[in-house]
């Protein structure tokens, strides 16, 4: 079965799952697919996503592969599925005009010889090297995207 035949047989929900799965360029766990599709199908629980993926791989074993509970498409199937995404479709609530939070918190830990961070749904935790930040009254070094200077 070719990709266009596969796509023509999918329900609207299955198509959204296929599109979410095609975004990954590697095998993906149902939890990752569930998180990816949540803004577009909030009614689907993780259990429902898992059941749909198992059903798709059973019905279309030549299109939807599963390995160690991770699902994926073959390299020739991903791009045609990605082509079914509407251009300009909001990728998250923010682009749709609905921020997913009412408060966003920035946590900054400054130390010596450290860097990194972790982004959450409603917060960001960052670590920065003290030497990378400007001293009080000093001009910021680097582009504005890397140094925040609220003057």
VMD Tcl script that draws the C-alpha trace (Angstrom):
set ca {
  {0.00 0.00 0.00}
  {1.37 3.41 -0.91}
  {1.21 6.47 1.32}
  {-1.67 8.17 -0.50}
  {-3.83 5.01 -0.19}
  {-2.92 4.81 3.50}
  {-3.87 8.46 4.07}
  {-7.18 8.11 2.21}
  {-8.29 5.39 4.63}
  {-7.64 7.35 7.84}
  {-10.26 9.07 9.97}
  {-9.70 12.72 10.90}
  {-8.30 11.68 14.30}
  {-6.01 9.07 12.75}
  {-4.75 11.65 10.25}
  {-3.81 14.01 13.09}
  {-2.00 11.15 14.83}
  {-0.17 10.28 11.60}
  {0.84 13.91 11.15}
  {2.10 14.11 14.73}
  {4.04 10.88 14.30}
  {5.54 12.09 11.00}
  {6.97 15.16 12.73}
  {9.41 12.90 14.56}
  {12.35 11.73 12.50}
  {12.84 8.72 14.75}
  {10.71 6.18 16.63}
  {8.47 7.99 19.12}
  {6.71 6.83 22.28}
  {2.94 7.28 22.54}
  {3.50 9.86 25.31}
  {5.51 12.05 22.90}
  {2.80 11.77 20.25}
  {0.14 12.55 22.86}
  {1.98 15.71 23.92}
  {2.47 16.79 20.30}
  {-1.18 16.33 19.34}
  {-2.68 17.76 22.55}
  {-3.19 21.35 21.22}
  {-5.04 19.97 18.20}
  {-6.97 17.14 19.83}
  {-7.25 17.89 23.57}
  {-9.99 15.29 23.94}
  {-7.52 12.42 23.30}
  {-6.01 10.86 26.41}
  {-2.65 9.09 26.44}
  {-4.49 5.75 26.60}
  {-6.55 6.63 23.51}
  {-3.46 7.75 21.59}
  {-1.70 4.50 22.54}
  {-4.71 2.45 21.40}
  {-4.97 4.35 18.09}
  {-1.26 3.87 17.38}
  {-1.45 0.15 18.15}
  {-4.51 -0.15 15.90}
  {-2.80 1.74 13.06}
  {0.31 -0.45 13.25}
  {-1.87 -3.60 13.25}
  {-4.03 -2.43 10.31}
  {-1.17 -0.95 8.27}
  {2.00 -2.88 9.17}
  {3.68 -1.74 5.92}
  {3.22 1.93 6.84}
  {3.27 2.26 10.64}
  {6.15 0.42 12.27}
  {6.56 -0.33 15.97}
  {9.73 -1.24 17.78}
  {9.95 -1.50 21.59}
  {6.66 0.41 21.99}
  {7.92 3.27 19.80}
  {6.11 4.04 16.55}
  {7.51 5.42 13.30}
  {7.05 5.68 9.55}
  {9.47 4.52 6.90}
  {11.71 7.21 5.39}
  {9.63 7.39 2.19}
  {6.33 7.82 4.06}
  {7.15 10.75 6.37}
  {7.33 13.57 3.82}
  {4.04 12.83 2.03}
  {2.31 12.73 5.42}
  {3.92 16.02 6.45}
  {2.69 17.50 3.16}
  {-0.89 17.00 4.41}
  {-0.39 19.61 7.15}
  {-2.09 22.90 6.36}
  {0.35 25.75 5.96}
  {-0.21 28.41 8.56}
  {-1.98 26.07 10.97}
  {-1.31 27.29 14.53}
  {1.41 25.16 16.08}
  {0.36 25.93 19.63}
  {-2.17 27.83 21.72}
  {-0.06 31.00 21.69}
  {-0.13 31.29 17.88}
  {-3.87 30.62 17.99}
  {-4.23 33.60 20.32}
  {-4.67 31.55 23.48}
  {-1.59 31.47 25.70}
  {-1.41 28.17 27.60}
  {-0.57 30.06 30.81}
  {-1.51 33.23 32.65}
  {1.86 33.57 34.40}
  {5.37 32.67 33.19}
  {8.29 32.46 35.63}
  {11.99 32.89 34.77}
  {14.41 31.37 37.30}
  {18.06 32.37 36.89}
  {20.85 30.76 38.86}
  {24.21 32.52 38.47}
  {27.41 30.67 39.34}
  {30.90 29.94 38.15}
  {31.56 27.85 35.03}
  {27.92 26.79 34.60}
  {25.40 27.06 31.79}
  {22.22 25.39 30.64}
  {18.55 25.42 31.33}
  {15.25 23.65 31.23}
  {12.03 24.94 29.72}
  {8.68 24.00 31.20}
  {5.13 24.84 30.16}
  {4.91 27.91 32.43}
  {8.50 28.50 33.51}
  {12.13 28.43 32.49}
  {15.03 27.52 34.78}
  {18.36 28.88 33.55}
  {21.95 28.64 34.76}
  {24.46 31.27 33.65}
  {28.15 31.85 34.24}
  {28.68 35.00 36.28}
  {31.42 36.16 33.88}
  {28.99 36.04 30.93}
  {26.67 38.65 32.45}
  {27.38 42.39 32.37}
  {28.35 44.13 35.60}
  {26.12 46.91 36.93}
  {26.50 49.89 34.60}
  {28.41 47.86 32.00}
  {27.16 47.62 28.41}
  {25.70 44.22 27.53}
  {28.00 41.99 25.47}
  {26.44 39.96 22.69}
  {23.12 40.03 20.89}
  {19.94 40.84 22.82}
  {18.72 37.27 22.38}
  {21.47 35.98 24.68}
  {21.78 38.82 27.22}
  {18.77 40.40 28.91}
  {19.36 44.03 29.83}
  {16.13 45.62 31.15}
  {17.22 49.26 30.93}
}
mol new
graphics top color blue
foreach p $ca { graphics top sphere $p radius 0.5 }
foreach p [lrange $ca 0 end-1] q [lrange $ca 1 end] { graphics top cylinder $p $q radius 0.2 }
display resetview
